[in-house]
């Protein structure tokens, strides 16, 4: 029924769960917890993307500057940046991960289809995820930079 209602963007299904976006950007997550005999349904509103300016901090300069056509910061400090970047395809996410590795985020790295984590020689810890619905999430922190 949810697919018929338009929740078919970046759809992921398993035996006990379903996750997808609709064309307006609403995110639906449903799951069944067998051991508790309980259903869980969560709908999240789309992020309110706008034109953003990349920070000028040292930790921001350690990263390649992403395409900033649309985004929203979750956190922006001298030691930490957490930002969602909109209008990003999965291929652009993969390209950005390669740029990050080329810029030195290749220590103790782990990579999966929609996820990358690595560190650089300064100790900056980077996570980049493709969260779906043309959205990439970037989180980098190093508490020693504060």
Phi and psi restraints in degrees (value plus and minus 20) as a CYANA .aco file:
   2 UNK   PHI     -86.0   -46.0
   2 UNK   PSI     -58.4   -18.4
   3 UNK   PHI     -83.2   -43.2
   3 UNK   PSI     -63.4   -23.4
   4 UNK   PHI     -81.3   -41.3
   4 UNK   PSI     -47.8    -7.8
   5 UNK   PHI    -104.3   -64.3
   5 UNK   PSI     -18.5    21.5
   6 UNK   PHI      84.6   124.6
   6 UNK   PSI     -17.5    22.5
   7 UNK   PHI    -104.4   -64.4
   7 UNK   PSI      60.6   100.6
   8 UNK   PHI    -157.2  -117.2
   8 UNK   PSI     -12.4    27.6
   9 UNK   PHI    -109.8   -69.8
   9 UNK   PSI     108.2   148.2
  10 UNK   PHI      30.6    70.6
  10 UNK   PSI      26.0    66.0
  11 UNK   PHI     -91.5   -51.5
  11 UNK   PSI     114.8   154.8
  12 UNK   PHI    -152.6  -112.6
  12 UNK   PSI     108.5   148.5
  13 UNK   PHI    -148.8  -108.8
  13 UNK   PSI     126.7   166.7
  14 UNK   PHI    -159.7  -119.7
  14 UNK   PSI    -195.3  -155.3
  15 UNK   PHI     -80.2   -40.2
  15 UNK   PSI     -55.8   -15.8
  16 UNK   PHI    -138.3   -98.3
  16 UNK   PSI      -9.1    30.9
  17 UNK   PHI    -170.7  -130.7
  17 UNK   PSI     138.9   178.9
  18 UNK   PHI    -165.8  -125.8
  18 UNK   PSI     115.5   155.5
  19 UNK   PHI    -164.2  -124.2
  19 UNK   PSI     114.0   154.0
  20 UNK   PHI    -187.6  -147.6
  20 UNK   PSI     145.0   185.0
  21 UNK   PHI    -128.4   -88.4
  21 UNK   PSI     139.1   179.1
  22 UNK   PHI    -123.4   -83.4
  22 UNK   PSI     157.8   197.8
  23 UNK   PHI     -86.3   -46.3
  23 UNK   PSI     -38.3     1.7
  24 UNK   PHI    -108.6   -68.6
  24 UNK   PSI     -25.2    14.8
  25 UNK   PHI      77.5   117.5
  25 UNK   PSI     -18.2    21.8
  26 UNK   PHI     -90.1   -50.1
  26 UNK   PSI     117.9   157.9
  27 UNK   PHI    -129.7   -89.7
  27 UNK   PSI     103.1   143.1
  28 UNK   PHI    -131.0   -91.0
  28 UNK   PSI     110.1   150.1
  29 UNK   PHI    -149.8  -109.8
  29 UNK   PSI     101.9   141.9
  30 UNK   PHI    -146.2  -106.2
  30 UNK   PSI     121.6   161.6
  31 UNK   PHI    -170.6  -130.6
  31 UNK   PSI     138.3   178.3
  32 UNK   PHI    -140.0  -100.0
  32 UNK   PSI     104.7   144.7
  33 UNK   PHI    -120.7   -80.7
  33 UNK   PSI      78.9   118.9
  34 UNK   PHI     -80.5   -40.5
  34 UNK   PSI     -63.7   -23.7
  35 UNK   PHI     -85.2   -45.2
  35 UNK   PSI     -43.8    -3.8
  36 UNK   PHI    -124.7   -84.7
  36 UNK   PSI     -23.3    16.7
  37 UNK   PHI      28.9    68.9
  37 UNK   PSI      34.8    74.8
  38 UNK   PHI    -157.7  -117.7
  38 UNK   PSI     118.4   158.4
  39 UNK   PHI    -117.6   -77.6
  39 UNK   PSI     127.0   167.0
  40 UNK   PHI    -149.4  -109.4
  40 UNK   PSI     110.4   150.4
  41 UNK   PHI    -152.2  -112.2
  41 UNK   PSI     108.3   148.3
  42 UNK   PHI    -154.2  -114.2
  42 UNK   PSI     109.9   149.9
  43 UNK   PHI    -141.7  -101.7
  43 UNK   PSI     107.2   147.2
  44 UNK   PHI    -134.8   -94.8
  44 UNK   PSI     113.8   153.8
  45 UNK   PHI     -89.0   -49.0
  45 UNK   PSI     135.1   175.1
  46 UNK   PHI     -83.9   -43.9
  46 UNK   PSI     132.1   172.1
  47 UNK   PHI     -89.7   -49.7
  47 UNK   PSI     129.8   169.8
  48 UNK   PHI    -113.9   -73.9
  48 UNK   PSI      63.3   103.3
  49 UNK   PHI     -93.5   -53.5
  49 UNK   PSI     126.7   166.7
  50 UNK   PHI    -170.6  -130.6
  50 UNK   PSI     150.1   190.1
  51 UNK   PHI     -83.9   -43.9
  51 UNK   PSI     109.4   149.4
  52 UNK   PHI    -141.4  -101.4
  52 UNK   PSI     142.2   182.2
  53 UNK   PHI    -132.9   -92.9
  53 UNK   PSI     108.9   148.9
  54 UNK   PHI     -88.4   -48.4
  54 UNK   PSI     114.4   154.4
  55 UNK   PHI     -83.7   -43.7
  55 UNK   PSI     143.3   183.3
  56 UNK   PHI    -125.8   -85.8
  56 UNK   PSI      -6.1    33.9
  57 UNK   PHI     -92.2   -52.2
  57 UNK   PSI     142.3   182.3
  58 UNK   PHI     -80.5   -40.5
  58 UNK   PSI     -60.0   -20.0
  59 UNK   PHI     -87.5   -47.5
  59 UNK   PSI     -53.8   -13.8
  60 UNK   PHI     -88.7   -48.7
  60 UNK   PSI     -56.7   -16.7
  61 UNK   PHI     -89.6   -49.6
  61 UNK   PSI     -40.3    -0.3
  62 UNK   PHI     -91.0   -51.0
  62 UNK   PSI     -40.7    -0.7
  63 UNK   PHI    -118.4   -78.4
  63 UNK   PSI     133.6   173.6
  64 UNK   PHI     -86.1   -46.1
  64 UNK   PSI     122.7   162.7
  65 UNK   PHI     -96.7   -56.7
  65 UNK   PSI      99.7   139.7
  66 UNK   PHI     -94.4   -54.4
  66 UNK   PSI     146.8   186.8
  67 UNK   PHI     -84.4   -44.4
  67 UNK   PSI     101.4   141.4
  68 UNK   PHI    -125.1   -85.1
  68 UNK   PSI      15.3    55.3
  69 UNK   PHI     -83.8   -43.8
  69 UNK   PSI     -57.9   -17.9
  70 UNK   PHI    -167.8  -127.8
  70 UNK   PSI     120.2   160.2
  71 UNK   PHI    -190.2  -150.2
  71 UNK   PSI     156.2   196.2
  72 UNK   PHI    -173.9  -133.9
  72 UNK   PSI     107.6   147.6
  73 UNK   PHI    -103.5   -63.5
  73 UNK   PSI     116.0   156.0
  74 UNK   PHI    -113.2   -73.2
  74 UNK   PSI     -54.6   -14.6
  75 UNK   PHI    -174.9  -134.9
  75 UNK   PSI     118.9   158.9
  76 UNK   PHI    -166.1  -126.1
  76 UNK   PSI      80.6   120.6
  77 UNK   PHI    -159.3  -119.3
  77 UNK   PSI     153.1   193.1
  78 UNK   PHI     -82.7   -42.7
  78 UNK   PSI     -48.9    -8.9
  79 UNK   PHI    -124.8   -84.8
  79 UNK   PSI     -22.5    17.5
  80 UNK   PHI    -177.2  -137.2
  80 UNK   PSI     117.8   157.8
  81 UNK   PHI    -151.8  -111.8
  81 UNK   PSI     111.2   151.2
  82 UNK   PHI    -152.7  -112.7
  82 UNK   PSI      99.9   139.9
  83 UNK   PHI    -166.7  -126.7
  83 UNK   PSI     122.1   162.1
  84 UNK   PHI    -119.8   -79.8
  84 UNK   PSI     111.2   151.2
  85 UNK   PHI    -133.4   -93.4
  85 UNK   PSI     101.4   141.4
  86 UNK   PHI    -109.2   -69.2
  86 UNK   PSI     157.1   197.1
  87 UNK   PHI      32.6    72.6
  87 UNK   PSI      20.5    60.5
  88 UNK   PHI    -137.6   -97.6
  88 UNK   PSI      99.7   139.7
  89 UNK   PHI     -97.8   -57.8
  89 UNK   PSI     146.8   186.8
  90 UNK   PHI     -82.4   -42.4
  90 UNK   PSI     -56.9   -16.9
  91 UNK   PHI     -84.7   -44.7
  91 UNK   PSI     -59.9   -19.9
  92 UNK   PHI     -86.5   -46.5
  92 UNK   PSI     -56.1   -16.1
  93 UNK   PHI     -79.0   -39.0
  93 UNK   PSI     -68.6   -28.6
  94 UNK   PHI     -81.2   -41.2
  94 UNK   PSI     -60.6   -20.6
  95 UNK   PHI     -83.3   -43.3
  95 UNK   PSI     -60.8   -20.8
  96 UNK   PHI     -85.3   -45.3
  96 UNK   PSI     -60.6   -20.6
  97 UNK   PHI     -79.3   -39.3
  97 UNK   PSI     -63.6   -23.6
  98 UNK   PHI     -81.8   -41.8
  98 UNK   PSI     -60.6   -20.6
  99 UNK   PHI     -82.1   -42.1
  99 UNK   PSI     -59.4   -19.4
 100 UNK   PHI     -84.8   -44.8
 100 UNK   PSI     -63.2   -23.2
 101 UNK   PHI     -83.8   -43.8
 101 UNK   PSI     -61.5   -21.5
 102 UNK   PHI     -83.5   -43.5
 102 UNK   PSI     -48.4    -8.4
 103 UNK   PHI    -107.1   -67.1
 103 UNK   PSI     -14.9    25.1
 104 UNK   PHI      90.8   130.8
 104 UNK   PSI     -20.1    19.9
 105 UNK   PHI    -106.3   -66.3
 105 UNK   PSI      45.2    85.2
 106 UNK   PHI    -148.0  -108.0
 106 UNK   PSI     -11.3    28.7
 107 UNK   PHI    -112.7   -72.7
 107 UNK   PSI     117.2   157.2
 108 UNK   PHI      26.9    66.9
 108 UNK   PSI      22.5    62.5
 109 UNK   PHI    -106.6   -66.6
 109 UNK   PSI     132.6   172.6
 110 UNK   PHI    -157.6  -117.6
 110 UNK   PSI     115.0   155.0
 111 UNK   PHI    -156.7  -116.7
 111 UNK   PSI     119.1   159.1
 112 UNK   PHI    -158.4  -118.4
 112 UNK   PSI     157.7   197.7
 113 UNK   PHI     -67.9   -27.9
 113 UNK   PSI     -70.0   -30.0
 114 UNK   PHI    -135.8   -95.8
 114 UNK   PSI      -1.2    38.8
 115 UNK   PHI    -167.7  -127.7
 115 UNK   PSI     119.9   159.9
 116 UNK   PHI    -162.0  -122.0
 116 UNK   PSI     119.3   159.3
 117 UNK   PHI    -158.8  -118.8
 117 UNK   PSI     112.8   152.8
 118 UNK   PHI    -181.0  -141.0
 118 UNK   PSI     147.3   187.3
 119 UNK   PHI    -143.2  -103.2
 119 UNK   PSI     135.1   175.1
 120 UNK   PHI    -127.6   -87.6
 120 UNK   PSI    -200.0  -160.0
 121 UNK   PHI     -88.4   -48.4
 121 UNK   PSI     -38.1     1.9
 122 UNK   PHI    -101.5   -61.5
 122 UNK   PSI     -29.7    10.3
 123 UNK   PHI      70.1   110.1
 123 UNK   PSI      -8.9    31.1
 124 UNK   PHI     -92.7   -52.7
 124 UNK   PSI     107.8   147.8
 125 UNK   PHI    -120.7   -80.7
 125 UNK   PSI     101.0   141.0
 126 UNK   PHI    -136.1   -96.1
 126 UNK   PSI     115.3   155.3
 127 UNK   PHI    -147.2  -107.2
 127 UNK   PSI     110.7   150.7
 128 UNK   PHI    -147.5  -107.5
 128 UNK   PSI     108.0   148.0
 129 UNK   PHI    -150.1  -110.1
 129 UNK   PSI     123.3   163.3
 130 UNK   PHI    -112.8   -72.8
 130 UNK   PSI      88.3   128.3
 131 UNK   PHI    -108.6   -68.6
 131 UNK   PSI     -29.1    10.9
 132 UNK   PHI      90.0   130.0
 132 UNK   PSI     148.6   188.6
 133 UNK   PHI      32.2    72.2
 133 UNK   PSI      23.8    63.8
 134 UNK   PHI      38.4    78.4
 134 UNK   PSI      21.1    61.1
 135 UNK   PHI    -151.2  -111.2
 135 UNK   PSI     111.6   151.6
 136 UNK   PHI    -134.4   -94.4
 136 UNK   PSI     120.2   160.2
 137 UNK   PHI    -133.3   -93.3
 137 UNK   PSI     111.4   151.4
 138 UNK   PHI    -142.2  -102.2
 138 UNK   PSI     107.5   147.5
 139 UNK   PHI    -152.8  -112.8
 139 UNK   PSI     103.2   143.2
 140 UNK   PHI    -155.9  -115.9
 140 UNK   PSI     115.9   155.9
 141 UNK   PHI    -169.2  -129.2
 141 UNK   PSI     134.3   174.3
 142 UNK   PHI    -180.1  -140.1
 142 UNK   PSI      82.4   122.4
 143 UNK   PHI     -84.6   -44.6
 143 UNK   PSI     -38.0     2.0
 144 UNK   PHI     -94.2   -54.2
 144 UNK   PSI     -31.6     8.4
 145 UNK   PHI    -102.4   -62.4
 145 UNK   PSI     -30.2     9.8
